[in-house]
């Protein structure tokens, strides 16, 4: 009895652990609240196997309890040895056939979903949007070959239809994952992997790199912005027309700094290098470098010392090359890079 009283002491501890773990969820980063066609298929498979597991557990626990109660030893005098039998044809058939049926119930939908999730990736249906995804340490490049548009970090897609992805990597293994929409799929350097995603509703969904790829792996975030088809098409149009015309003196100073220090790696529109994220619509982005809130201070801090925020990333620190006035001008210019109203 005393032992049991002591065991109760662990209850508050377990409660605190359970309560803490409930805080680990993020509505935009969970597979349990699917918002896409693919993630819903995957979620249904998970629930099917969960129901089967619960069913098996309940039956086994029930039989176990019945046997424990019914066949327990009753007092000192209960020394009778039960009848010894070997083999029972009915039971043997039952425990062979039942698991086979359960496995079939699991296997058929799983195989069907596996093929459905790959449907159309080899021969993309006419008119569908195709996005080439290139993973870099530690950012994401998105190219729309049919639309002639390139962007980074924020992936714009039309909602309510399947969007087809061609996934590759520039450096090491990464993995493209948007938990609420579906996934995940590795990005390799030598081969191209293919998949589709279908966001059922317009909205912003969070994406992550799901393959350990270096010190800043956990910070390799991106966003998926799903819009109605016409909004998406308007976005693609304005991306094509985007120009980097500075409207104020400060922005013009920023543009000059950009042209001298940044354009070798970062493109705006069609001009610029390809080793860093494309910044054509930088001003529209909710995050700086995919992880920091979009504030002037954060942009300056990032440019000054990028590796403080994403250890091991390839962007050089500019703290010794640009003074505060120059950084401010650069921020004004960068924030002016918008394609959305
Ligand atoms: Cu890229 Cu982890």
Boltz pocket constraint, residues with backbone or C-beta under 6 A from the ligand:
constraints:
  - pocket:
      binder: B
      contacts: [[A, 135], [A, 136], [A, 137], [A, 138], [A, 173], [A, 174], [A, 175], [A, 209], [A, 210], [A, 211], [A, 212], [A, 213], [A, 214], [A, 216], [A, 217], [A, 218], [A, 220]]
      max_distance: 6.0
